Amino acid sequence: MATATYKDLCIDASDAHALARFWGPVLDLDVNLHDDGDADLRRAGEVLVWVNTVPEPKTVKNRLHLDVHAASLDRVLAAGARVVDEQPRWTVLADPDGQEFCVFVRQAGDERLRTPLYELVQDVTGDADDAHGLAVWWGDLLGATAVRDDGFSHLEHVAGLPCESLVFQPVPEAKTAKNRVHVDVTTRDVGAVVAAGAVVLRPRGEDGLGWTVLADPHGNEFCAFTVG
């Protein structure tokens, strides 16, 4: 049984309005700019992505990034992205905030060009077993199934997930800074999330905080909103 449910995605940015104006059209989501400088991206009125202004600039490679399916690179380049690296099957780009994401160019008629247009990819320090282990942890938390796939692992049947999948890939480098992209979940029992292996970084109520900031077993931050 799931201990938590996927809620939404959060992206930190030096200029949330500018980044929301970039990602909204790329992901076919409606852009909603807030008076306080933050923003959100919506589909049919439902918030799928929060974009929050933060004081700290981006300094390290993103540990969680988006893979986007597209008919070509033209749309993202015209929106303000720049090419970082060319790989045989995908292109690594940076958005206007300098945050990496990957574009997979698909042929016309490919069903992956329909919504959902993207997946979330989490870097995990270590080998494929470490990546799969974290996938299993998140799968247990969200009531989903972790599947090995050619050195990677991904989650299937994640309730409420508006994108294609959550993918976990092994990387050699260690986590050194707060993740600039993270997920939010809802739960009826934060204590059960902690008992499963999460660590509380900031408790709900601290300085008026309306949610609990946690880290998964590999130190990746996520936020839990208590419901019920």
C-alpha positions as CSV (number, residue, x, y, z in Angstrom):
1,M,0.0,0.0,0.0
2,A,1.3,3.5,-0.9
3,T,2.5,5.6,2.0
4,A,2.4,8.8,-0.2
5,T,0.9,10.0,-3.5
6,Y,2.7,12.1,-6.1
7,K,1.5,15.7,-6.0
8,D,3.5,17.9,-8.3
9,L,6.9,19.0,-9.5
10,C,8.9,22.0,-8.2
11,I,11.6,23.9,-10.1
12,D,13.8,26.5,-8.4
13,A,14.9,29.5,-10.6
14,S,16.7,32.8,-10.4
15,D,13.7,34.3,-12.3
16,A,10.6,32.1,-11.9
17,H,8.5,34.2,-14.3
18,A,11.1,33.9,-17.1
19,L,11.5,30.2,-16.6
20,A,7.8,29.6,-16.5
21,R,7.4,31.4,-19.8
22,F,10.0,29.0,-21.2
23,W,8.6,25.7,-19.8
24,G,4.9,26.4,-20.3
25,P,5.0,26.3,-24.1
26,V,7.6,23.5,-24.2
27,L,5.4,21.2,-22.0
28,D,2.1,22.5,-23.5
29,L,1.0,23.9,-20.1
30,D,-0.7,27.1,-19.2
31,V,1.5,29.7,-17.5
32,N,0.2,31.4,-14.3
33,L,2.5,34.2,-12.9
34,H,2.2,35.1,-9.3
35,D,2.5,38.6,-7.8
36,D,5.2,37.4,-5.4
37,G,7.5,36.5,-8.2
38,D,6.8,32.7,-8.3
39,A,4.7,30.9,-11.0
40,D,2.9,27.7,-11.8
41,L,2.2,25.7,-14.9
42,R,-1.3,24.2,-15.3
43,R,-3.4,21.9,-17.5
44,A,-7.2,22.3,-17.3
45,G,-6.8,24.4,-14.2
46,E,-4.7,21.8,-12.3
47,V,-1.2,22.8,-11.1
48,L,1.4,20.3,-12.4
49,V,4.6,22.4,-11.9
50,W,5.6,25.1,-9.5
51,V,8.4,27.4,-10.4
52,N,9.8,29.2,-7.4
53,T,12.3,32.1,-7.3
54,V,15.3,31.4,-5.1
55,P,18.3,33.6,-4.2
56,E,21.0,31.0,-4.9
57,P,22.2,30.6,-8.5
58,K,22.6,27.2,-10.2
59,T,26.2,25.9,-9.6
60,V,26.1,22.1,-10.2
61,K,24.5,19.7,-12.7
62,N,20.9,19.0,-11.9
63,R,20.3,15.7,-10.1
64,L,16.7,15.6,-11.3
65,H,16.0,16.6,-14.9
66,L,13.4,16.3,-17.5
67,D,13.6,14.2,-20.7
68,V,11.3,15.8,-23.4
69,H,9.9,14.1,-26.5
70,A,9.8,16.6,-29.5
71,A,9.4,16.6,-33.2
72,S,12.6,18.7,-33.5
73,L,14.9,20.9,-31.5
74,D,13.5,24.1,-33.2
75,R,10.8,24.8,-30.6
76,V,13.0,24.6,-27.5
77,L,15.9,26.5,-29.2
78,A,13.5,29.3,-30.3
79,A,12.1,29.4,-26.7
80,G,15.6,30.2,-25.4
81,A,17.4,26.9,-24.7
82,R,21.0,26.2,-25.7
83,V,22.7,23.0,-26.7
84,V,25.1,21.6,-24.1
85,D,26.0,18.2,-25.6
86,E,25.0,16.0,-28.5
87,Q,24.5,12.3,-27.9
88,P,23.5,9.7,-30.5
89,R,19.9,9.3,-29.3
90,W,19.3,12.6,-27.5
91,T,20.5,16.2,-27.1
92,V,21.4,17.8,-23.8
93,L,20.2,21.4,-23.5
94,A,20.1,24.1,-20.9
95,D,17.0,26.1,-20.2
96,P,17.2,29.9,-19.6
97,D,18.2,29.3,-15.9
98,G,21.0,27.0,-17.1
99,Q,19.3,23.8,-15.9
100,E,20.0,20.7,-18.0
101,F,17.3,18.7,-19.8
102,C,17.3,16.2,-22.6
103,V,15.3,16.3,-25.9
104,F,14.6,13.1,-27.7
105,V,13.6,13.8,-31.3
106,R,10.8,11.5,-32.4
107,Q,9.5,10.8,-35.9
108,A,6.1,12.1,-36.9
109,G,3.3,9.8,-35.7
110,D,5.3,8.5,-32.7
111,E,2.8,8.2,-29.8
112,R,5.4,9.7,-27.5
113,L,4.8,13.1,-29.1
114,R,1.3,13.1,-27.5
115,T,0.8,14.1,-23.9
116,P,2.5,13.3,-21.6
117,L,5.5,14.8,-23.4
118,Y,8.2,14.2,-20.8
119,E,9.6,12.0,-18.0
120,L,11.5,12.8,-14.8
121,V,15.1,11.4,-14.5
122,Q,16.8,11.1,-11.1
123,D,20.6,10.7,-10.9
124,V,21.8,8.2,-8.3
125,T,25.4,8.0,-7.1
126,G,26.7,4.5,-7.6
127,D,26.1,1.6,-9.9
128,A,22.9,0.2,-11.4
129,D,22.1,-1.6,-8.2
130,D,22.1,1.7,-6.3
131,A,19.8,3.3,-8.9
132,H,17.4,0.3,-8.8
133,G,17.5,0.3,-5.0
134,L,16.3,3.9,-4.9
135,A,13.7,3.2,-7.5
136,V,12.4,0.4,-5.3
137,W,12.3,2.8,-2.4
138,W,10.3,5.4,-4.3
139,G,8.1,2.6,-5.8
140,D,7.2,1.3,-2.3
141,L,6.5,4.9,-1.1
142,L,4.2,5.7,-4.1
143,G,2.7,2.2,-4.5
144,A,4.4,1.7,-7.8
145,T,6.5,-1.0,-9.5
146,A,10.2,-0.5,-10.0
147,V,11.4,-2.1,-13.3
148,R,15.1,-2.6,-14.4
149,D,15.7,-1.4,-18.0
150,D,19.2,-1.6,-19.5
151,G,21.2,-0.2,-16.6
152,F,18.4,2.2,-15.6
153,S,15.3,1.6,-13.5
154,H,11.9,3.2,-13.9
155,L,8.6,3.3,-12.0
156,E,5.4,2.0,-13.5
157,H,1.8,2.7,-12.4
158,V,2.5,5.9,-10.3
159,A,-0.8,7.3,-9.3
160,G,-1.3,10.9,-10.2
161,L,1.9,11.1,-12.3
162,P,1.2,13.6,-15.2
163,C,4.3,12.5,-17.2
164,E,5.5,9.3,-18.7
165,S,7.6,7.9,-15.8
166,L,10.1,8.4,-13.1
167,V,13.5,7.1,-14.2
168,F,16.6,6.4,-12.0
169,Q,20.0,6.3,-13.6
170,P,23.4,5.6,-12.0
171,V,26.1,8.4,-12.1
172,P,29.6,8.5,-10.6
173,E,29.5,11.9,-9.0
174,A,28.2,12.5,-5.5
175,K,25.4,15.0,-4.6
176,T,27.0,18.2,-3.4
177,A,24.2,20.8,-3.3
178,K,20.4,21.2,-2.8
179,N,18.5,19.8,-5.8
180,R,17.1,22.6,-7.9
181,V,14.2,20.3,-9.1
182,H,12.2,18.1,-6.7
183,V,8.9,16.4,-6.3
184,D,6.1,17.0,-3.8
185,V,4.0,14.3,-2.4
186,T,0.9,14.1,-0.2
187,T,0.6,11.7,2.8
188,R,-1.6,11.0,5.7
189,D,1.4,10.1,7.9
190,V,4.7,11.8,7.7
191,G,5.9,9.5,10.4
192,A,5.4,6.5,8.1
193,V,7.4,8.2,5.4
194,V,10.3,8.7,7.9
195,A,9.9,5.1,9.2
196,A,10.4,4.0,5.5
197,G,13.8,5.7,5.4
198,A,13.3,9.4,4.7
199,V,15.0,12.1,6.8
200,V,13.3,15.3,8.0
201,L,15.2,18.4,6.9
202,R,12.6,21.0,8.0
203,P,9.5,20.0,10.0
204,R,6.1,21.3,9.2
205,G,5.3,24.5,11.2
206,E,8.9,25.7,11.4
207,D,8.8,29.4,10.7
208,G,5.3,29.0,9.4
209,L,6.2,26.2,6.9
210,G,3.0,24.5,5.7
211,W,4.7,21.2,4.6
212,T,7.6,18.9,5.7
213,V,10.9,19.0,3.8
214,L,12.5,15.5,3.7
215,A,15.3,13.7,2.0
216,D,15.2,10.2,0.5
217,P,17.9,7.6,1.3
218,H,20.2,9.2,-1.2
219,G,19.8,12.7,0.1
220,N,17.4,14.0,-2.5
221,E,15.0,16.6,-1.2
222,F,11.2,16.3,-1.5
223,C,8.3,17.9,0.3
224,A,5.4,16.1,2.0
225,F,2.0,17.8,2.4
226,T,-0.2,16.2,5.1
227,V,-3.8,15.4,4.1
228,G,-6.8,13.9,5.9
